[in-house]
Structure formats: structure tokens, C-alpha cells
Amino acid sequence: MPSQNLQSFEFTSASSTNTVSSFNSFKKPPNSTARPLRSPSPAPLPIELQPSLVRPLAYRILSKKHGLNLKSSGLDLLATYIGRKFGRDWRTRSEPFLDQIGRRWKEQDRGLFIDAQLLQVVIREVELRSASFTGSTTASPIEVVDDPLEDFCPQEFFHVWNAFSQPRWTYNRVRKHFERASQPTLFPSAKHQVHAFSSRYYLLQQRLLRNEEFQPPSFHASNAASWHAITMIKNLLGRHGKSFLILGLLVRGSNGNWWAEDPSGRLELDLDNAVAGNGYFVPGCILLFDGVYTRSEMFQVKSLHHPPAESRSASREAYGYLDFMGIGGIGSTPDGRFDLAIERKMIAEEQRKSTTKVVALGGNLYLDELRTLDALGKVFDVLEHMPPLTVILFGSFMSLPLYNSGTSSLYKENFDQLAQLLSKYPDLCASTTFIFVPGDNDPWGSTASAGGPMLWPQRSVPEIFTSQVRRVLKKVIWSSNPSRLCYFSQEIVICRDDLAARLRRNNVLLNSSSSAASDKTDISPDEDTQVDDICLDSDSQHQVYEEEVETEKMIRTIFDQGHISPWPSSLRPVISEYEHVLSLTPLPTAMIICDPTASRYAHSYKGCHAMNPSRFLSFDERRVSWIEYSTDTRTSTTNSTPI
């Protein structure tokens, strides 16, 4: 399993001795041997090279071949390095080196201008992959080793990030880029809460500006009137009777009316004639409002929509392929970027291991009920034959909130019974990683919230209750809520929340964009069809259709907002210094949302596969179901067994 400190990407040495060991820090199979090649040639004597002599060669390779512009600081650094590295033969031996510099610079999308600061990082990366830069296309003097991804255990590329140890990146709105930040302190300050809203706003704003519909045409094109321009609230002053499109936070004002806020000001909204787009519209969402600014200094909204989401690939390209989670391991460069060449190897390895599964059981897994343990035994009977990569168990693990009274001893006894059940499945316990995600009734937050929405992120179940389970399971992770699972190049968000109930309860009632009657299926009876059968089929089809619509609305709301919890602090309190763990920028590869208040679903949106295992047991069901996510196809299926 990778080291817990995955956010450190610094290399200790760039020498040729440590180059192979840094790049191939994986364990080779016992029977693997390096192929001996010819001995390396002696190192050349260094010389002092003037930048004016290197400029023609650098211009021919970097500018004409790769389309890059070399700054004077970068030219000075190249002249110093090439003179010391290649000596008197620098004219012939430095050409492949400059070509590698240009290729890596473009692969990492570092821009058109090469300066000394970033060039030093790229040179160090090239050194880590080759100890000698020669123009020869024959055998290299470097020892040839096996592919680090070949014959390697998947558990070595498997890691679960706790919310309180996840790498922290902050968005710099001036540079329009993410920067690595220090880990949060114990006592957050008020500025972090203000920064949390501004970061969300500017992230969504920049995402909109990258959308083609919000980009102005370059010339007087025929579709010049089809693009949309976002206006700040402060710029509406004195422009009565005109139509605008604003991006703002939907909040309830002190007068009981709805307001829109952005970093420049706030504006009262008139939603009487507003038409809603697709999704839920709840307080705390950052929305697009299209309407007219009236003389009463109110904004009469015609329609409101969520800002459209962006695919994971487009976001990663926009931010220079930053490795936010450290999932690259060896594929991460010293400045925290993802090596695309190694990422392609990781994807090929994912597809090769077609039997790797991630199993997610339903929520509210009440261990104090006997029927829950019986159902778990049936599930483990099925999984024992082909153990998956991991099994995720979602809380709450007790039907009542844990108080300071005698319920704490009962809570520990429940996990002791689970450990006794798991001991009957040795193969499953030895090869599968079990992940426990807490719920609203689990300690210690439930002692204060009494089972209601508690402070997010929620810490894991305390070790004092889980000693017996730790003895039985070889691989067990007690994660926070939410948390993130990293497997090769994939990032999977795991969270337990009553999302559907909170969205329906706080949704702003607006006019629908389309009538429900037009979406219903029109069924014409045949001569031999009974009327009762027609009514039954119509009701079942309508129920399935409504569930699909609700699923799409929930997923679009969360993904379009780019945030797991787009609520005000009155609905879902959040520790402001840990807002970065709730961000969905860029979108993950997959997201497991355990929501017992919604039906079971699997839905893909913008390339992200969202799954909900729903409730573990229902009173009217005689089968227990779970979701299996395939890492090779990045899709999920539902499996079940009778109880």
C-alpha cells in the first residue's frame, strides 16, 4: 500500500545513481533480472557555454519544432546545464535532450513561454528517467529494468484518503490555478469560511468561461448573438429595464425573500414568473439567473439554471494535469503533476485486471438487529467464492443514536458480533479490504446531534469499539465521511448522506420548464388487453420514469455545483478549513453516494459514474442487494441474493 504521505513529490537526488531507483521504486519479482549492457562512457569535462551559442540550437528545436518561446532566464539555465553536462560535444549530444524537454513541456501543458523556474523542474524530471543524454539510438548505457507496473499487486496502487489527511489544494483566482497549501489547523479562523464561498464561486465562474456558450466570438461571426455574458451584480446599478445574466448564490434574506449574492454585492430576486431548469434549486446553490433589472432595484427572473458541469478530462487539462490526490505515485512529477505516459500504463493495467471489483453494501447497516447479521452472512457467502478488491459498509451501524449512557457498551458488542461472523470467512478476510463509513447515529458526533445532520466531515468510528474486528480482518480501514478511494488512475468519492430527502425538503417551488403530462407514456389498449393490466403497466412505467427523473435531478445538482454539500451552514454545518475535501473539481471517476432515502440507481453524467446502494435492508424485501463496480469498464451492476 502506498505511503500515507502521498503529497510529498520531492526527489532527494538527481544523480545517475538514484535515477533508476527513484523511477523504479517498486518491488520486482524474484525471478526478474536486469539485462547487462555495455559499460557507460566516461563523463565529459564541463565547459562554460555562452547563451548566444545555444540560442540557434534551442530556437530550431524548441521554437520551430515544438512551437515554444524560450525566455532569457531559461536560455541562461540551458546554457549552464548543457555546458556542464555534455562538455565539448554539446552540439550533437544536446539535441535529443532539448527534444525531450520540448516534449515533456507540451505533455504537461505548461504554456508557451519557457522560464528558468519551471524549466529547472522539467530538467529534473528528464534526469530522473535517463542518466545520460546521447544522440545514439542504439543500446543505452542505463541498466534496463522491468516495467514497474508489470506483475504488480493491485493493493500497492490502492489507497483510501481520510478527509482529515487528504492533500489540500487552494484555488488562486488571480493566477486561475490551484496551489498546494498547508494542512488545516485545529482552530479555523473566520477568513476560511469566507474563502470557502469565494473559491466555489470563482471555480464555477472559470468553468463557465471555458464553456463554448460563454466565450465571445473572435470575429463578426454569424452566431455572435448566441453567446452569453455574465454580469456582476454591482454593474447592474442604473441599468434599469435591461436583461442580464448573473451568477450568484441563492440565499434567504432577512425579509423572507430570495436574494442572489456574488463577491461584488447582493440583489433581491422576484421568482414569481421564473421557469426552472433541470435539477433541484436549494439555498446554498450558485445558480445562473436570467432576467430583467427593474426600477424597484429587484431582479425579475425569467429562468434559472445550474452552471453546466465539465468533464473530468477537460478540467484536468485546464489545470495542467495536477495530481490532486497523489494517485500517481511514481506517475507524479516533483511539482505535483501527473505523468500522462505512466497514466496510460495505469489505464492499461486496469483493463487487464478485469476481475477487480469494488463492492458497496447499502446504508443503515444496523448491527443491533439479528436480520442484518443474517443478511450479511448471505452476502459474505457469495463474496467468499470470488473475493473483491474491497467491500464498503455504510453506517449507521446502530438503529438509535449513541448517547453517553449504557448504549456505548451495546455499540461495542454489535461490532464483536460482526467480528464473530467475519471469522467464518477466512479467504474473504485475508484478501479483501473492508472500509467502514460512519453514519448519523455513530459516535461521537451523534452524542450531540441525536441522529440529526452532524458536522462534516465526520470522523471515523473510534478504535475503542472496533478492537475485535481489527483482529479478524487483515485489511480494514475506518474512514471518515466523506472519503476518497484511489486505485491506479481512478478516483472514487465515497460518502453517506440523506441527499434525496434534504433536496426535496429544501427545494424552492418554481414553475416547471416542461409539463409532466407531455412526458407521460401514452398507451393504447389492444383488443385482447385487459383494462386492469393496462393501468398496472402504466403505473409501473410511470413510477420507473419518475425514479429516473429524480435520479438525474439529484446527480445534476451535485455535479453541476461541483460540491458534495452545497448547503448553508443551517442545513449542513461544515468545518470551513476542510471545504476542499467536499469539492468535486475536477469530477471524480466514480462516486458512491449511499442514500437510504432514495431508490437504488447507477447513473453516468459528464463521464462520472454515480451509484447509490440505497438501504441495506427493507422490511418488504426478501432479497438483499448490493452494487459491484468494475474498475476495468468503470461501470456498475446490481447483485442480489435471497435471505
ZAMARGU-4260 file (C-alpha; in steps of 0.2 Angstrom, whole numbers, plus 5000, padded with zeros to 4 digits):
<rodrens>
0) 5000/5000/5000 | 5007/5017/4996 | 5014/5028/5009 | 5002/5039/5019 | 5012/5055/5015
5) 5007/5054/4996 | 5008/5073/4995 | 5027/5074/4995 | 5033/5073/4977 | 5051/5079/4980
10) 5066/5069/4975 | 5081/5068/4986 | 5094/5067/4972 | 5095/5069/4953 | 5111/5059/4951
15) 5113/5045/4939 | 5114/5033/4954 | 5097/5036/4961 | 5089/5039/4944 | 5084/5021/4942
20) 5079/5018/4960 | 5068/5033/4960 | 5059/5029/4944 | 5058/5010/4948 | 5054/5011/4967
25) 5043/4996/4965 | 5047/4978/4970 | 5052/4967/4956 | 5048/4949/4955 | 5061/4937/4962
30) 5065/4929/4946 | 5067/4946/4936 | 5085/4950/4932 | 5092/4966/4923 | 5099/4964/4906
35) 5118/4968/4906 | 5123/4981/4893 | 5139/4989/4888 | 5148/5000/4902 | 5144/5018/4901
40) 5157/5030/4893 | 5167/5042/4904 | 5159/5058/4909 | 5164/5073/4898 | 5173/5088/4905
45) 5162/5103/4909 | 5164/5119/4899 | 5157/5137/4901 | 5145/5139/4887 | 5138/5156/4882
50) 5119/5158/4880 | 5122/5166/4862 | 5130/5149/4856 | 5115/5139/4862 | 5101/5151/4856
55) 5101/5144/4837 | 5100/5126/4843 | 5087/5130/4856 | 5077/5140/4843 | 5077/5126/4830
60) 5071/5113/4842 | 5061/5121/4855 | 5053/5135/4844 | 5052/5129/4826 | 5049/5110/4831
65) 5038/5112/4847 | 5031/5130/4845 | 5038/5136/4862 | 5046/5153/4866 | 5062/5152/4877
70) 5064/5167/4889 | 5081/5174/4893 | 5081/5166/4910 | 5078/5149/4903 | 5091/5151/4890
75) 5104/5155/4903 | 5099/5140/4913 | 5100/5129/4897 | 5117/5136/4893 | 5124/5132/4910
80) 5117/5115/4911 | 5122/5109/4894 | 5140/5115/4896 | 5142/5106/4912 | 5133/5090/4906
85) 5139/5087/4888 | 5155/5097/4888 | 5164/5100/4871 | 5152/5088/4862 | 5137/5098/4867
90) 5131/5102/4849 | 5127/5084/4844 | 5123/5077/4861 | 5111/5091/4867 | 5099/5089/4853
95) 5090/5073/4860 | 5090/5082/4877 | 5081/5098/4870 | 5069/5087/4861 | 5064/5078/4877
100) 5062/5095/4886 | 5050/5101/4872 | 5040/5085/4873 | 5038/5085/4891 | 5034/5103/4892
105) 5020/5101/4880 | 5013/5085/4888 | 5011/5094/4904 | 5003/5109/4896 | 5015/5122/4904
110) 5011/5136/4892 | 5021/5144/4878 | 5035/5153/4887 | 5049/5143/4895 | 5056/5152/4910
115) 5070/5146/4922 | 5059/5141/4937 | 5048/5128/4928 | 5062/5123/4916 | 5073/5118/4931
120) 5058/5106/4936 | 5057/5099/4919 | 5076/5096/4918 | 5075/5087/4934 | 5061/5076/4928
125) 5071/5071/4912 | 5086/5067/4923 | 5075/5055/4933 | 5071/5045/4918 | 5088/5045/4909
130) 5106/5046/4917 | 5114/5051/4901 | 5108/5060/4886 | 5116/5054/4870 | 5112/5055/4852
135) 5114/5037/4849 | 5098/5027/4845 | 5106/5010/4850 | 5108/5002/4867 | 5108/5015/4881
140) 5121/5014/4895 | 5107/5014/4908 | 5103/4997/4916 | 5087/4991/4908 | 5074/4985/4921
145) 5057/4978/4920 | 5041/4988/4919 | 5036/4994/4936 | 5018/4990/4933 | 5021/4973/4927
150) 5016/4958/4938 | 5012/4970/4952 | 4999/4968/4966 | 4984/4979/4964 | 4984/4983/4983
155) 5000/4993/4980 | 4990/5005/4969 | 4976/5006/4981 | 4974/5019/4994 | 4959/5027/5004
160) 4961/5045/5009 | 4953/5051/5025 | 4946/5068/5025 | 4957/5074/5038 | 4973/5069/5029
165) 4969/5072/5011 | 4981/5084/5002 | 4975/5102/5002 | 4974/5112/4987 | 4968/5130/4986
170) 4962/5140/4971 | 4971/5156/4967 | 4958/5167/4957 | 4972/5179/4952 | 4983/5165/4943
175) 4967/5155/4940 | 4976/5139/4946 | 4977/5128/4961 | 4991/5129/4973 | 4997/5117/4987
180) 4993/5123/5004 | 4997/5118/5022 | 4986/5106/5031 | 4972/5114/5042 | 4974/5119/5060
185) 4964/5113/5074 | 4955/5130/5076 | 4949/5138/5060 | 4948/5156/5058 | 4933/5166/5050
190) 4943/5170/5034 | 4942/5152/5029 | 4923/5152/5029 | 4923/5167/5018 | 4937/5159/5007
195) 4926/5144/5005 | 4912/5153/4996 | 4924/5164/4986 | 4933/5148/4980 | 4917/5139/4975
200) 4911/5155/4966 | 4927/5158/4956 | 4929/5140/4952 | 4912/5139/4944 | 4914/5156/4935
205) 4930/5150/4927 | 4922/5134/4922 | 4908/5143/4914 | 4920/5154/4904 | 4929/5139/4897
210) 4912/5133/4890 | 4909/5137/4872 | 4892/5145/4875 | 4901/5158/4886 | 4915/5163/4875
215) 4914/5178/4864 | 4917/5175/4845 | 4934/5180/4838 | 4927/5190/4823 | 4910/5196/4817
220) 4903/5178/4815 | 4885/5174/4811 | 4882/5166/4828 | 4889/5182/4838 | 4872/5184/4847
225) 4872/5166/4853 | 4885/5168/4867 | 4881/5173/4885 | 4890/5186/4895 | 4889/5185/4914
230) 4887/5202/4923 | 4892/5206/4941 | 4879/5212/4952 | 4887/5229/4955 | 4887/5233/4937
235) 4868/5232/4936 | 4867/5249/4945 | 4857/5262/4935 | 4854/5250/4920 | 4835/5248/4923
240) 4824/5238/4911 | 4838/5228/4903 | 4841/5210/4903 | 4856/5202/4911 | 4863/5185/4916
245) 4870/5184/4933 | 4879/5171/4943 | 4875/5171/4961 | 4872/5162/4977 | 4854/5158/4981
250) 4850/5164/4999 | 4835/5168/5010 | 4836/5186/5016 | 4831/5194/5032 | 4814/5200/5025
255) 4810/5182/5020 | 4813/5184/5001 | 4826/5176/4990 | 4842/5185/4986 | 4857/5182/4975
260) 4874/5186/4981 | 4891/5187/4972 | 4908/5194/4978 | 4903/5211/4972 | 4886/5213/4981
265) 4868/5206/4983 | 4852/5208/4974 | 4834/5204/4979 | 4825/5192/4967 | 4807/5191/4960
270) 4804/5172/4957 | 4785/5173/4953 | 4787/5170/4935 | 4803/5161/4935 | 4805/5145/4925
275) 4816/5132/4932 | 4829/5121/4923 | 4834/5104/4927 | 4839/5100/4944 | 4835/5105/4962
280) 4836/5123/4967 | 4840/5124/4986 | 4848/5138/4997 | 4867/5137/4995 | 4867/5133/4977
285) 4877/5145/4965 | 4865/5147/4950 | 4863/5157/4934 | 4849/5169/4934 | 4842/5176/4918
290) 4830/5191/4919 | 4827/5210/4919 | 4833/5223/4932 | 4818/5233/4937 | 4817/5251/4943
295) 4812/5245/4961 | 4830/5238/4961 | 4824/5220/4960 | 4829/5207/4948 | 4814/5199/4939
300) 4820/5181/4935 | 4814/5173/4919 | 4823/5157/4921 | 4837/5150/4932 | 4849/5135/4929
305) 4863/5127/4937 | 4880/5131/4929 | 4884/5116/4917 | 4897/5104/4923 | 4913/5100/4915
310) 4920/5083/4911 | 4935/5076/4921 | 4947/5076/4906 | 4943/5094/4902 | 4945/5100/4920
315) 4962/5091/4921 | 4968/5098/4905 | 4963/5116/4911 | 4973/5114/4927 | 4988/5106/4920
320) 4985/5088/4925 | 4988/5092/4943 | 4988/5076/4954 | 4976/5082/4967 | 4976/5066/4977
325) 4993/5059/4974 | 4986/5044/4965 | 5000/5044/4953 | 5014/5038/4965 | 5028/5036/4953
330) 5017/5045/4940 | 5018/5061/4949 | 5031/5074/4944 | 5041/5084/4958 | 5029/5099/4955
335) 5013/5088/4958 | 5008/5085/4940 | 5003/5068/4933 | 5014/5060/4920 | 5002/5056/4906
340) 5013/5042/4899 | 5013/5032/4916 | 4994/5036/4917 | 4991/5027/4901 | 5000/5012/4908
345) 4989/5013/4923 | 4974/5013/4912 | 4980/4998/4903 | 4983/4989/4919 | 4966/4992/4925
350) 4958/4985/4909 | 4970/4970/4911 | 4963/4966/4928 | 4945/4963/4923 | 4940/4953/4939
355) 4944/4968/4951 | 4928/4973/4959 | 4923/4986/4972 | 4908/4981/4982 | 4896/4993/4991
360) 4883/4987/5003 | 4868/4998/5007 | 4867/5010/5021 | 4859/5009/5039 | 4868/4993/5042
365) 4860/4991/5059 | 4871/4978/5068 | 4859/4978/5083 | 4846/4969/5073 | 4848/4950/5070
370) 4841/4951/5052 | 4855/4962/5047 | 4868/4949/5053 | 4859/4935/5044 | 4858/4946/5028
375) 4877/4949/5030 | 4880/4931/5031 | 4871/4928/5015 | 4881/4942/5006 | 4898/4935/5013
380) 4893/4918/5006 | 4893/4925/4989 | 4908/4935/4990 | 4919/4921/4998 | 4920/4912/4981
385) 4927/4927/4972 | 4934/4940/4985 | 4933/4958/4978 | 4946/4971/4980 | 4936/4980/4993
390) 4919/4979/5002 | 4912/4996/5008 | 4900/4995/5023 | 4890/5011/5027 | 4883/5016/5043
395) 4873/5020/5054 | 4879/5004/5062 | 4866/5006/5076 | 4847/5009/5075 | 4847/5023/5089
400) 4859/5037/5091 | 4874/5033/5103 | 4872/5043/5119 | 4884/5044/5134 | 4873/5031/5144
405) 4875/5012/5143 | 4872/5012/5124 | 4891/5013/5121 | 4894/4995/5128 | 4880/4989/5117
410) 4888/4998/5102 | 4904/4988/5105 | 4895/4972/5107 | 4887/4974/5090 | 4905/4975/5082
415) 4910/4960/5092 | 4896/4950/5084 | 4901/4956/5067 | 4919/4950/5070 | 4912/4933/5075
420) 4903/4932/5059 | 4918/4938/5049 | 4929/4924/5056 | 4919/4911/5047 | 4926/4918/5030
425) 4945/4917/5031 | 4948/4919/5012 | 4937/4935/5011 | 4945/4942/5027 | 4963/4939/5021
430) 4962/4946/5003 | 4948/4959/5004 | 4950/4977/5011 | 4935/4982/5022 | 4930/5000/5023
435) 4918/5006/5036 | 4910/5023/5033 | 4900/5031/5048 | 4883/5037/5048 | 4872/5050/5058
440) 4870/5038/5073 | 4888/5033/5075 | 4900/5041/5088 | 4905/5053/5093 | 4895/5066/5084
445) 4878/5058/5087 | 4880/5061/5106 | 4877/5080/5102 | 4866/5079/5086 | 4855/5065/5092
450) 4855/5057/5075 | 4852/5073/5065 | 4864/5081/5052 | 4881/5082/5061 | 4897/5092/5057
455) 4905/5087/5041 | 4917/5080/5038 | 4913/5066/5050 | 4927/5057/5059 | 4928/5038/5058
460) 4922/5026/5071 | 4933/5026/5087 | 4945/5012/5089 | 4939/5008/5106 | 4923/5000/5098
465) 4932/4990/5084 | 4946/4980/5093 | 4939/4963/5089 | 4935/4967/5071 | 4953/4973/5069
470) 4960/4956/5075 | 4949/4947/5062 | 4952/4957/5047 | 4969/4958/5039 | 4965/4974/5029
475) 4952/4986/5037 | 4950/5005/5035 | 4939/5015/5046 | 4937/5030/5035 | 4929/5047/5038
480) 4913/5053/5029 | 4916/5058/5016 | 4932/5049/5010 | 4941/5045/4993 | 4947/5029/4986
485) 4961/5029/4974 | 4965/5014/4963 | 4978/5016/4949 | 4972/5031/4939 | 4954/5031/4946
490) 4947/5042/4960 | 4931/5036/4968 | 4922/5048/4981 | 4913/5038/4995 | 4900/5047/5006
495) 4885/5043/5016 | 4871/5056/5017 | 4852/5058/5016 | 4854/5068/5000 | 4837/5065/4992
500) 4827/5069/5007 | 4837/5085/5010 | 4835/5091/4992 | 4816/5088/4992 | 4813/5096/5008
505) 4823/5112/5004 | 4819/5113/4985 | 4812/5130/4980 | 4795/5128/4972 | 4796/5136/4955
510) 4787/5134/4938 | 4792/5119/4929 | 4801/5120/4912 | 4790/5107/4905 | 4774/5099/4909
515) 4773/5082/4917 | 4759/5077/4906 | 4769/5079/4890 | 4782/5067/4897 | 4770/5053/4901
520) 4769/5037/4890 | 4753/5036/4880 | 4747/5018/4880 | 4734/5012/4868 | 4724/4996/4873
525) 4723/4982/4861 | 4708/4971/4858 | 4714/4957/4869 | 4721/4968/4883 | 4713/4969/4900
530) 4710/4987/4907 | 4717/4982/4924 | 4733/4976/4915 | 4735/4992/4906 | 4733/5003/4922
535) 4746/4992/4931 | 4758/4993/4916 | 4755/5012/4915 | 4758/5015/4934 | 4774/5004/4934
540) 4781/5013/4919 | 4777/5030/4927 | 4785/5025/4943 | 4801/5020/4934 | 4801/5036/4924
545) 4799/5046/4940 | 4813/5037/4948 | 4824/5041/4933 | 4820/5059/4933 | 4823/5061/4952
550) 4840/5052/4950 | 4845/5063/4936 | 4840/5079/4945 | 4850/5074/4961 | 4866/5069/4951
555) 4865/5085/4940 | 4863/5096/4956 | 4878/5089/4964 | 4889/5088/4949 | 4884/5105/4942
560) 4888/5113/4959 | 4905/5104/4960 | 4902/5101/4978 | 4896/5087/4989 | 4887/5098/5001
565) 4880/5114/4993 | 4870/5119/5008 | 4871/5134/5020 | 4878/5130/5037 | 4860/5130/5045
570) 4856/5114/5034 | 4873/5105/5034 | 4886/5113/5045 | 4904/5111/5038 | 4921/5114/5045
575) 4927/5128/5034 | 4945/5123/5034 | 4940/5106/5026 | 4929/5113/5012 | 4942/5106/5000
580) 4938/5088/5004 | 4920/5091/4998 | 4925/5099/4981 | 4921/5089/4965 | 4933/5099/4954
585) 4938/5090/4944 | 4924/5077/4944 | 4930/5060/4951 | 4930/5044/4940 | 4916/5037/4950
590) 4905/5042/4966 | 4897/5031/4978 | 4883/5040/4986 | 4875/5030/5000 | 4857/5037/5002
595) 4844/5026/5010 | 4831/5040/5006 | 4832/5037/4988 | 4830/5021/4977 | 4845/5011/4971
600) 4852/5018/4955 | 4868/5019/4944 | 4869/5035/4933 | 4883/5042/4922 | 4884/5061/4920
605) 4899/5070/4911 | 4909/5054/4912 | 4907/5052/4930 | 4898/5036/4936 | 4887/5039/4951
610) 4880/5024/4961 | 4868/5023/4976 | 4867/5006/4985 | 4852/5013/4995 | 4846/5005/5011
615) 4854/4988/5016 | 4838/4980/5021 | 4820/4985/5019 | 4805/4977/5028 | 4796/4972/5012
620) 4810/4964/5003 | 4815/4946/5004 | 4832/4949/4995 | 4847/4959/4999 | 4856/4968/4985
625) 4872/4977/4983 | 4882/4986/4970 | 4898/4980/4961 | 4909/4992/4952 | 4920/4986/4939
630) 4937/4995/4938 | 4940/4990/4920 | 4924/4996/4912 | 4921/5009/4925 | 4903/5004/4926
635) 4892/4995/4940 | 4880/4981/4941 | 4867/4976/4955 | 4869/4959/4963 | 4857/4951/4975
640) 4854/4935/4985 | 4838/4929/4994 | 4838/4930/5013
</rodrens>
